[in-house]
Amino acid sequence: MVYFFLCFLSAVLLILSFLPTNFSWFSWIAFLPLFFSLKNKSKKQAFWLSYLWGIFFWAGLIYWLVKVTLLGYIFLILYLAIYSGVFGILFNLVTDNWFLVSIPCIWVSLEYLRSQLFTGFGWALLGYTQYKNLPLIQIADVSGAYGISFLIVLVNGAIFSVVSSQYSAVSKMKKSFSSLISLSLVLAYGYYKIYQASSIRHQVPLKLCLIQANIPPYQKWDEELKKVIIEKYILLSRVAAKKNPHFIIWPETAFPGFWEEEKELREKVLNLVREINTAILVGAPTLERNLSYNSAILISEKGEENFRYRKIHLVPFGEYIPFPRIFGFLQKRFSIGDYSRGKEYTVYS
């Protein structure tokens, strides 16, 4: 029972570190309860404890997905927890001498695999918890968010080594010193990059406006509410245009229907762009050659479509059904999306 509590405590600490509050520092100690629960466990015990940790963590972090698809939420949690279960197995296979380097490498490798496998689920990388820590995250221009994740697990591992009785005093000193040096180098690089950026003066700063109408998911496909939804976005865009932005961005799938089919609503958007003379990036479902895509469409100031990006990394059990031969029956029964995967990265000019 104690081990279950340690898994739960670890998951809660990590969930709190992702919230838009000042709890991001929890991530630097969040793994300690998990590490202690895994200590000296068999492979089977380590897997199930880590799997349970994954269920606690993902259930608390993506709770809002229930409003989109309850079944998708359940399947996604059970699937994502597998990665933490594998981490638990590998945790006790690492020798003491290589613990400090191996554990972060294992975690980051699993994060990367999770972000790529089955079109990828790149949400909640550990590095995202530090988005307010500007000096620390500058290293992401070299390593991506994975570098920040590596550093967080490294520090957790170093603290675990220091407080754990299984390591000698010399080993504890080496591990704490190496992690301290790594953290110091990353921060030094970060402060240098911030200083370098502050010394560059841009003649014309780019001004963006982000629109969020806060439309409940179940309303998006309601035929009676489509005009109400589009008018809400139009009103907010007109308000935003008074700030004289260079660019206005609508949310993902903000357009209430397929772009090609809703001609009247589409014309309202194009006329809006011409009226405010400001480019808008519109999130819209699109139909092309009998395939549907989750797209982002760039409308120029003249009210013309310039570029289109088709989402590549789709959300399993939310935007598509993986292994359709097995789970295909869920498609209509639970109204799970049937988007096709885009193939091209689009650079907007």
C-alpha positions as CSV (number, residue, x, y, z in Angstrom):
1,M,0.0,0.0,0.0
2,V,2.9,2.3,0.7
3,Y,4.3,1.8,-2.8
4,F,0.9,2.7,-4.3
5,F,0.9,5.9,-2.3
6,L,4.4,6.8,-3.4
7,C,3.4,6.3,-7.1
8,F,0.3,8.4,-6.5
9,L,2.3,11.2,-4.8
10,S,4.9,11.2,-7.6
11,A,2.2,11.5,-10.2
12,V,0.5,14.3,-8.4
13,L,3.7,16.3,-8.0
14,L,4.4,16.0,-11.7
15,I,0.8,16.9,-12.7
16,L,1.1,20.1,-10.5
17,S,4.4,21.0,-12.3
18,F,2.5,21.2,-15.6
19,L,-0.1,23.6,-14.4
20,P,0.1,27.3,-15.3
21,T,1.1,28.1,-11.8
22,N,4.4,28.5,-9.9
23,F,4.7,24.8,-9.2
24,S,7.1,23.9,-12.1
25,W,9.9,23.3,-9.5
26,F,8.0,20.2,-8.4
27,S,9.2,18.4,-11.5
28,W,12.8,18.5,-10.1
29,I,11.7,16.2,-7.2
30,A,8.6,14.6,-8.6
31,F,10.3,11.3,-9.5
32,L,11.8,10.7,-6.0
33,P,8.7,8.8,-4.7
34,L,8.5,6.7,-7.8
35,F,12.2,5.9,-7.7
36,F,11.9,4.8,-4.0
37,S,8.9,2.6,-4.9
38,L,10.9,0.9,-7.7
39,K,14.0,0.3,-5.6
40,N,15.0,-3.4,-5.5
41,K,11.7,-4.6,-7.1
42,S,11.4,-7.4,-9.5
43,K,10.8,-6.7,-13.2
44,K,7.1,-7.6,-12.8
45,Q,6.6,-5.5,-9.7
46,A,8.5,-2.5,-11.3
47,F,6.4,-2.7,-14.4
48,W,3.1,-2.6,-12.6
49,L,4.1,0.0,-10.1
50,S,5.3,2.3,-13.0
51,Y,2.2,1.4,-15.1
52,L,0.0,2.4,-12.1
53,W,2.0,5.7,-11.9
54,G,1.4,6.3,-15.6
55,I,-2.4,5.8,-15.1
56,F,-2.4,8.3,-12.2
57,F,-0.4,10.8,-14.1
58,W,-2.2,10.7,-17.5
59,A,-5.7,10.4,-15.9
60,G,-5.0,13.7,-14.0
61,L,-3.2,15.5,-16.8
62,I,-5.6,14.9,-19.8
63,Y,-8.8,14.8,-17.7
64,W,-10.4,17.3,-20.1
65,L,-10.4,14.7,-22.9
66,V,-13.4,13.1,-21.3
67,K,-15.5,15.9,-22.8
68,V,-14.2,15.0,-26.3
69,T,-14.3,11.2,-26.1
70,L,-14.6,9.1,-22.9
71,L,-13.6,5.9,-24.6
72,G,-10.6,7.6,-26.3
73,Y,-9.6,9.0,-22.9
74,I,-9.6,5.6,-21.3
75,F,-7.8,3.9,-24.2
76,L,-5.2,6.7,-24.3
77,I,-4.4,6.4,-20.6
78,L,-4.0,2.7,-20.8
79,Y,-1.7,3.0,-23.8
80,L,0.4,5.9,-22.5
81,A,1.0,4.2,-19.2
82,I,2.8,1.4,-21.1
83,Y,5.8,3.7,-21.6
84,S,6.1,4.4,-17.9
85,G,5.8,0.6,-17.3
86,V,8.7,0.0,-19.6
87,F,10.7,2.7,-17.7
88,G,10.0,0.8,-14.5
89,I,11.5,-2.4,-15.9
90,L,14.6,-0.7,-17.2
91,F,15.1,1.3,-14.0
92,N,16.4,-1.7,-11.9
93,L,18.4,-3.1,-14.8
94,V,20.8,-0.1,-14.7
95,T,24.0,-0.6,-12.8
96,D,25.0,1.9,-10.1
97,N,27.9,3.3,-12.0
98,W,25.8,4.2,-15.0
99,F,22.6,5.1,-13.1
100,L,22.9,8.9,-13.4
101,V,23.3,8.9,-17.2
102,S,21.3,5.9,-18.1
103,I,18.0,6.9,-16.3
104,P,17.7,10.2,-18.1
105,C,18.6,8.6,-21.4
106,I,15.9,5.9,-20.9
107,W,13.3,8.5,-20.1
108,V,14.1,10.7,-23.0
109,S,14.2,7.7,-25.4
110,L,10.7,6.7,-24.3
111,E,9.5,10.3,-24.6
112,Y,10.8,10.4,-28.2
113,L,9.3,7.0,-29.0
114,R,5.9,8.1,-27.6
115,S,6.1,11.3,-29.7
116,Q,6.7,9.3,-32.9
117,L,4.9,5.9,-32.6
118,F,1.4,5.6,-34.2
119,T,1.7,9.2,-35.5
120,G,3.0,10.3,-32.1
121,F,1.7,11.7,-28.9
122,G,4.1,14.5,-28.1
123,W,2.1,16.1,-25.2
124,A,3.5,16.5,-21.7
125,L,7.2,16.2,-22.4
126,L,8.9,17.0,-19.1
127,G,10.7,19.9,-20.7
128,Y,7.3,21.7,-21.1
129,T,7.1,22.2,-17.3
130,Q,9.9,24.8,-17.5
131,Y,8.3,27.1,-20.1
132,K,8.5,30.0,-17.7
133,N,12.2,29.4,-16.8
134,L,13.7,31.4,-19.7
135,P,17.4,30.9,-18.9
136,L,16.9,27.1,-18.6
137,I,15.0,26.5,-21.7
138,Q,17.4,28.3,-24.1
139,I,19.2,25.0,-24.5
140,A,16.1,23.8,-26.4
141,D,17.5,25.5,-29.6
142,V,20.1,22.8,-29.6
143,S,18.4,19.8,-27.9
144,G,14.7,20.5,-28.2
145,A,12.4,19.9,-25.2
146,Y,14.1,16.5,-24.8
147,G,17.2,18.2,-23.5
148,I,15.2,19.9,-20.7
149,S,13.6,16.5,-19.9
150,F,17.0,14.9,-19.7
151,L,18.2,17.5,-17.2
152,I,15.1,17.2,-15.0
153,V,15.5,13.4,-14.7
154,L,19.2,13.9,-14.2
155,V,18.6,16.1,-11.2
156,N,16.0,13.7,-9.8
157,G,18.4,10.9,-10.2
158,A,21.2,12.8,-8.5
159,I,18.9,13.7,-5.5
160,F,17.8,10.0,-5.3
161,S,21.4,8.9,-5.3
162,V,22.3,11.3,-2.4
163,V,19.4,10.4,-0.2
164,S,19.4,6.6,-1.0
165,S,21.4,4.4,1.3
166,Q,22.6,2.1,-1.5
167,Y,25.3,4.5,-2.7
168,S,28.6,5.3,-1.1
169,A,29.6,8.8,0.0
170,V,32.1,9.1,-2.9
171,S,29.5,8.0,-5.4
172,K,27.0,10.5,-4.0
173,M,29.5,13.3,-4.3
174,K,30.3,12.4,-7.9
175,K,26.7,12.2,-8.9
176,S,25.7,15.5,-7.2
177,F,28.7,17.3,-8.6
178,S,28.2,16.2,-12.2
179,S,24.5,17.1,-12.1
180,L,25.3,20.5,-10.6
181,I,27.9,21.1,-13.3
182,S,25.4,20.2,-16.1
183,L,22.8,22.5,-14.6
184,S,25.2,25.3,-14.3
185,L,26.4,25.0,-17.9
186,V,22.8,25.0,-19.2
187,L,22.0,28.1,-17.2
188,A,25.2,29.8,-18.3
189,Y,24.3,29.1,-21.9
190,G,20.7,30.4,-21.3
191,Y,21.8,33.7,-19.8
192,Y,24.2,34.2,-22.7
193,K,21.5,33.6,-25.3
194,I,19.1,36.0,-23.5
195,Y,21.8,38.7,-23.4
196,Q,22.6,38.1,-27.0
197,A,18.9,38.4,-28.0
198,S,18.4,41.6,-25.9
199,S,21.3,43.2,-27.8
200,I,19.5,42.8,-31.1
201,R,17.0,45.6,-31.9
202,H,14.2,44.8,-34.3
203,Q,12.9,47.8,-36.3
204,V,9.4,46.4,-36.7
205,P,8.3,43.9,-33.9
206,L,5.8,41.3,-35.0
207,K,2.4,41.7,-33.4
208,L,0.1,38.6,-33.2
209,C,-3.4,38.2,-31.9
210,L,-4.7,34.8,-30.7
211,I,-8.4,34.3,-30.7
212,Q,-10.0,31.8,-28.3
213,A,-13.8,31.7,-28.4
214,N,-14.0,28.8,-25.9
215,I,-16.5,26.7,-27.9
216,P,-17.5,23.4,-26.2
217,P,-16.5,20.4,-28.5
218,Y,-20.0,19.0,-28.6
219,Q,-21.3,22.3,-30.1
220,K,-18.9,22.3,-33.1
221,W,-20.9,20.0,-35.3
222,D,-24.3,21.2,-34.2
223,E,-26.0,22.5,-37.4
224,E,-28.1,25.0,-35.5
225,L,-25.0,26.6,-33.8
226,K,-22.6,26.9,-36.8
227,K,-23.6,30.4,-37.7
228,V,-23.4,31.5,-34.0
229,I,-19.9,30.0,-33.7
230,I,-18.6,31.7,-36.8
231,E,-20.1,35.0,-35.8
232,K,-18.4,34.8,-32.4
233,Y,-15.0,34.3,-34.1
234,I,-15.7,37.1,-36.5
235,L,-16.6,39.5,-33.6
236,L,-13.5,38.6,-31.7
237,S,-11.4,39.1,-34.8
238,R,-12.8,42.5,-35.4
239,V,-11.9,43.5,-31.8
240,A,-8.4,42.1,-32.3
241,A,-8.0,44.0,-35.6
242,K,-8.3,47.3,-33.7
243,K,-4.9,46.4,-32.1
244,N,-3.4,46.6,-35.7
245,P,-1.8,43.1,-35.6
246,H,0.2,41.7,-38.5
247,F,-1.5,38.4,-38.0
248,I,-4.5,36.8,-36.3
249,I,-4.6,33.1,-35.3
250,W,-7.8,31.1,-34.8
251,P,-7.7,27.8,-32.8
252,E,-7.5,24.3,-34.1
253,T,-10.7,23.2,-35.9
254,A,-12.3,26.6,-35.1
255,F,-14.2,26.5,-38.4
256,P,-17.5,24.7,-37.6
257,G,-17.6,22.3,-40.5
258,F,-15.6,21.2,-43.5
259,W,-14.0,24.1,-45.3
260,E,-15.0,22.9,-48.7
261,E,-18.6,22.2,-47.9
262,E,-19.6,25.2,-45.8
263,K,-19.6,27.8,-48.6
264,E,-21.6,30.4,-46.8
265,L,-19.5,30.3,-43.6
266,R,-16.3,30.2,-45.7
267,E,-17.3,33.4,-47.5
268,K,-18.0,35.1,-44.2
269,V,-14.4,34.3,-43.2
270,L,-12.9,35.6,-46.5
271,N,-15.0,38.8,-46.3
272,L,-13.9,39.3,-42.8
273,V,-10.2,39.1,-43.8
274,R,-10.8,41.6,-46.6
275,E,-12.7,43.9,-44.3
276,I,-10.0,44.1,-41.6
277,N,-7.1,43.7,-44.1
278,T,-5.3,41.3,-41.8
279,A,-4.1,37.8,-42.5
280,I,-5.7,35.0,-40.5
281,L,-4.6,31.5,-39.8
282,V,-7.8,29.4,-39.6
283,G,-8.0,25.9,-38.0
284,A,-10.5,24.0,-40.2
285,P,-11.4,20.4,-41.1
286,T,-10.9,19.9,-44.8
287,L,-12.0,17.4,-47.4
288,E,-9.6,16.5,-50.2
289,R,-10.0,13.5,-52.6
290,N,-12.5,11.8,-50.2
291,L,-10.1,12.2,-47.3
292,S,-10.6,14.4,-44.3
293,Y,-7.7,16.4,-42.7
294,N,-7.3,18.5,-39.6
295,S,-5.9,21.6,-41.4
296,A,-4.6,25.1,-40.8
297,I,-5.3,27.5,-43.6
298,L,-3.6,30.8,-44.1
299,I,-5.8,33.5,-45.6
300,S,-4.0,36.5,-46.9
301,E,-5.1,40.1,-46.5
302,K,-6.8,40.0,-49.9
303,G,-9.0,37.1,-48.7
304,E,-7.2,34.4,-50.7
305,E,-6.0,31.1,-49.4
306,N,-2.2,31.1,-49.6
307,F,-1.0,28.0,-47.7
308,R,-2.5,24.9,-46.2
309,Y,-1.0,22.6,-43.5
310,R,-2.5,19.2,-42.9
311,K,-1.9,17.9,-39.4
312,I,0.7,15.1,-39.3
313,H,0.7,14.0,-35.7
314,L,-2.9,12.9,-35.0
315,V,-4.2,12.0,-31.6
316,P,-5.0,8.3,-31.3
317,F,-8.6,7.5,-30.2
318,G,-9.4,11.2,-30.6
319,E,-8.6,12.1,-34.2
320,Y,-8.2,8.6,-35.7
321,I,-8.5,4.9,-34.7
322,P,-5.2,3.0,-34.6
323,F,-5.4,-0.6,-35.8
324,P,-8.8,-0.1,-37.5
325,R,-9.2,-3.9,-38.0
326,I,-9.3,-4.3,-34.2
327,F,-10.8,-1.1,-33.0
328,G,-12.8,0.0,-36.1
329,F,-16.1,-0.7,-34.4
330,L,-15.5,2.2,-32.1
331,Q,-15.5,4.7,-34.9
332,K,-19.3,5.4,-35.2
333,R,-20.3,4.2,-31.8
334,F,-18.3,6.8,-30.0
335,S,-18.0,9.5,-32.6
336,I,-14.2,9.3,-32.8
337,G,-12.6,11.4,-35.6
338,D,-11.5,9.9,-38.8
339,Y,-8.8,12.3,-40.0
340,S,-6.1,11.2,-42.4
341,R,-2.5,12.0,-41.6
342,G,-0.8,14.9,-43.5
343,K,2.5,14.1,-45.3
344,E,4.1,17.5,-45.8
345,Y,5.5,20.1,-43.4
346,T,4.3,23.6,-44.4
347,V,6.3,26.7,-44.0
348,Y,4.1,29.8,-44.1
349,S,5.6,32.9,-45.8
